[in-house]
């Protein structure tokens, strides 16, 4: 397996850097992604502010501190808190490939134990090259659903 630096496949950008306690919480608002490793990193939904440009959808959010390397695919625009980066693919990638890279990035968490943060070293993190993404990544879910549907049909066909 060929390993490349994260910055080979993704641009690494520091997020919006907002403080949740200064935002107005609204359950119908824009997601606020913090350094949590739960709920896709979304710690609240807040009122959209026309003066603050959100991080773009389709990017990976990565915690540089807190729950270091908690990495999630964000499917809609979002605001972010302190020490949060977003990764934009430099080459076309499917959502399945991006989810695969979430796991690859997260698997490096052990490097940042004992209070170390990934703020300075994130760009140099080693991940598999795009050519080495396993073939099961794309189409894997549809294959599982198809197999499951066939099994259900065969159960229904039994006397």
N, C-alpha and C positions, 0 to 999 in steps of 0.2 A: 504494500500500500504506500503510495506516494503522499507525503505530508507537505502542506504549504502553509504559509502564514495566513492568518485570518484576513489581513489586509490585502491579500492577493485576490480574494473572492468577494470581500465586502468593504465598502467605505465605512469607517468608524466615526460616528458623530456624537458629540456630547449632547444630551437631550436639552429640553427647555429649562430644566433646573428650577422648578416651582416649589413652593412650600404649601402643602395641603392645608395647613391651619390658616392660611391666608386666602384660601379659595372658598367659594360657596358650594356646598354639597347639594346635588340635585340628582335623584335617581334616574332621571331621563337625560342627564347631561353627557358630556364627553368623558370617556374613561380617563382616570388618573392612574398612571402606572408608577409604582414605587419599587423599592428594593426587596419586595416580598417574594417568596418562592411559592406562593399560593394564588389561586384564582387568576391565573395567567398574568400575575403581577399587578392586577388591577386592585387598588386599595380603596377606591371610591369612584363615584361619577360626580363631575363638577359642572358648574355653569360655564358655557363657552364664552370666551372673551374675544371680541373682534380684534383687540390689540395684541393678542398672543397667538402666534402661528403654532399649531400643534405639530407633533412629529408625524410623519406620513404613514399611511396604512401600508401593509405589505412588508413592513420592516421587522427586524428582530429587536426586541428590547433586551438589554443585558445589564444586570446590576454590577456596577464596579465596586460597590461596598455593600454593607449589610449582608444580605443573602448572596454572597459573591457568586457571580456567573449564573444566577437565576436567569434563564433565557427563554423568551416566549415569542411566538409569531403573533404580531398584532394585526388584525384584519380590518381595523378602522383607525382613523386618525385619533391621536391620544396626546394628553399632556404627560409630562414626566417630572419626577422629583429629583432630588439631589443624587449625584453619583450614578446616573443612569445614562447609558449609551444606546444609540440605535444603529443598527447595521442595515445598510442598503446593498442589495446584491449588485455587483459590478457586471455580472453576466446574467442572462435570462435563467431563472430558476422557477420550478414549480413550487407550490406551497408544500408539497410532500418533501421536496429536497430541502426547503428551508426548515421544516420540522426536524429533518434528519440532522441538520447542522445545529439546531437547538440542543439536541442530545449530545452531539460531539463537543460543543462548547461547554455545556454543563458538566460533562465527564471530567473536565480539568479542574473542578472545584477543589480537589484535594491539594492543589498547588497553593491555595490561598487560605489555608487554615491559620489559626493563631492570630487572627486580626489583620492579616495581609489583605490588601485590596488589589484589584486588577486595573486600577485607573491608568497606570503608566505602561503596563505590559500587555494589555488586551490585543493590540494590533499584531503583536508577535506570537500570539498563541498558535500552536500547530494544530491543524485540522486536515482531514482527508481532502485530496484534490477532487474537483467535480467529476473527473474521469473515474474516480474510485468509489463513487456513491453506489451502493449495492443496487442491483436491478430490481429487487423487491420493493424498494422505496416508492417508485412510481408504479401505480396500479396494484399495489399490494392490498389495499382496502377493498377495491372493487373485486379482486380475485377472492378474497375472504367472503364477501357478501354473496358472490355467485356460487361458491362452494356451499355455503350455508343454505342458500335458497334451494339448491339441488337436493341437499339432505332433507330439507323440510318436505319437498315434493315427494321424495322417495318414501318418507314415513307416511305421507298421506295416501300413497299408492298401494301400501301394504294392506292385505286383507285382514 
